[in-house]
Amino acid sequence: MLRRTAPVTRRVVLGAVAVAAAGSTAPAYANSPNGLSARDIDDVADEFDADLIALRRDLHANPDGPGDEARTAGVVAGLLTAAGLEVTTGVGGHGVVAVLKGRKRGRTVAYRADMDAVPVQDQIGGGTAPAHLCGHDLHTAIGVGVAQVLARLRHRLRGTVVFFFQPAEETLTGAQAMIDDGALAVDRPEEIHALHCGPFPVGTFGVNPGVGLPGQDRGSVTVSGAGAAERAALLAAEIGALATVSLPEGPADLERIVADIQIPDGPLAEFVNIRARAAEPDADGRVEVEVVSRCWPEERYTDVRADVDRIAGAYGDAAVSFPDDPFPAMVVPEWEANALKRYLRRSLGRGAATVLHGSIPFSGEDFALFLDHLPGTFTYLGVEAPGAGISTSYPHFGTFSPDERAIGHGVRAMAGWLVERADREG
């Protein structure tokens, strides 16, 4: 398990190399079952490590908010073109699609990396402009690195890898925009994979068979008539009381979340995270109460909507409105996640991958829409430096400061995984 309380000297060992003490990101891998070994990947990846860290720092210093990723997309497209991939830009906004064809026949698999920075309203103790506080700058650098490494090895690569560099993940709109623009029709991949920075020790990974991240439901209750403002405030408080989890207030709460998602049938196997906020009265004295919820499993949304209807019914003139469907949860298929777990443990050592059994209540992910179309995996990449506090590795906090060595670990792990999945026998 990815335990956070172990001293540095007992951090997970990748092969025979302790990550906390390693001078290089390259661990001692076992051989892959296909024609390319992980050592082959390591040898090439070593050449790109410094450049990818420099790329991440450039993206970090020049963050593009959701829908404004023109600069980032241009940098990505230039690097992929230089690596010899077939590149298409402007997919679903500023999305980039790049195709790498191996010399040998095999399967077609896809890899997605998100590019946008966190907007101000979604930062916790952040600044006054979009900033890379969710690790998308690392995700982009890792995606580019995987493409560069596999391009260098394409003469030995089986199959085809399609890379999606996605805009507007933070607003949950970029994946659908790329899908609507035909991204999945490009070489028609059979499966899709992604990773995301997580608050785990650098060099370790978390897989989540059968679980993932909650979707999101948004609705409103419009309160009218005498005393609307006072009634709306009471209504918002009563709806908020439906929550079974509370927003984290400090490092101890974050530590508890990370521990809880590793417990089978634990505290985060089911939850309701709900927020209700009353706006100012409009010109006619009406007050709208905004209702936002994240639930796990997603069937709970039906119960939450029924509870909101019931509560609102006791407040007189109060009209409830919800869209047709909530934004879907991201559920990682069990078979694929377990296959990835086996690959990571075989390649990196048994302690390199742990199984997560719960879902983080306060995060969503529009990679859910890709997984609605294709099987695949969504992996957490540990980015916490030895001895650093959890707030340095927990996304969206202003203190987010990931260990850049995670880039090399992500490149090697995902390049090897894609090689295995693209292999005809994989």
Phi, psi and omega in degrees: 000156180273077185278141187263351186263355182290144176294163184304322184291348179248017176299161183304136178261125177264109188065239179252012187245120176286127183301319184296335183253000187287139173270349180230156177277353186274113176274179179270096184278155165277164179288148173285156180282352181257193187294330180263129177268160176296332176294323175301317180294317178304313185300321178284318182299328178306326183289339186255351187307308184294320180295323181289324174296319177296322177297314179300318181294323176296314179296322180296322181282346182228064186289139175251125178288171181305126180086354182242032190272027185302313182295311181301314180299322179295318178297313180299312182299321179296317181292320181290322176297317179297332179280353177095014177277158173275114192246134173236130180250171177070029181269113181064040185106240180262021180292150178238131175242130181226137185244130176241116180257124176285164180287334184256153179291146179185197181274165176251122180234158182238155176225133182244137173229134179267150191243343191277156177269166182281124177292162187304316186294344181256006178271147178250103183071032180267208184252213186245015179213160176306143182212151179279081179251011179238358176088009181294336175294322174293317181302316180295315179298320179294316179300316177298317181297318177300315180297318181295317181296311182291329176296321179294332183256014188299332180294345178244002185275133172269140172081198185228139174242126177253125181257129174249118172256109195260136171273170164052043173286323184299332178262006179057035181239340188290320181298313181296322179297318179293319178298315180297332181272008173091017183301319184286349176276349179286107181060005173044072179298152180268342179201168184217146185224155180201163170225166180214141176303141179217162184278063179231162181304139183303136179092357177252164185226149175241126177250155189221072181295123177081356176232191181172246180222147182290158170279211181205138176241137179232135176208187179207157173234120180262118183259128181236170175091187184298137178066030185301319183296315181293318180294321180296321179296317178294319179298315180300319180295320181290321177294318179300332180289351176289342183297140175255355176228152180247151177300139179294138182251352181186181183305323182297321178293322178295318177300319181295319179300313182297321178291318185295325183286353178263004183259120175301131182054035183275193186299337182251019173288334175215141177194162169233119174248113186223141179228134177230130184225129179271129178276179175287151178299144176277187185299334180263008178085002178283148180233128178261129174258113177280134181238122179233129181223150169232128183229154172218130353291168189290347175297341181294340180301325179299316179293319181296316178299319178296321178294319178297317177301315182296314181295315182298329181298339181271000184249025175074233184282086182222116184258124182264136179223128174229152175291177182298315183219147172292162170294135189290152172289153172266112180245119183275125181302140185295314186299313183294318181296320179291326176296320177295318177304313180296320180297313182297318181290323178292321186274326188247346186112150188301325183282000185282338183228134175238157180264129176262135186250350181236176183241137178292123190287346192245016183227145173236176184198120182279003166301342175308323184289326174294318180289343172290337181260328186223149170290162179171197182224154174225115191244141172270131178256119178295132182232010181276124177289150177305128178083354180279152178285160184296332181291350176276347183235004180263117186302149175083351176278145178298341180270004181301119183213081188289153175288120185291345175297341178299332180301312180297320177296317180296317180299311183294316182294313184286325176297314179296320180295318179292323175301315181295318183287330179281340179299136183304329181264001186288000000 
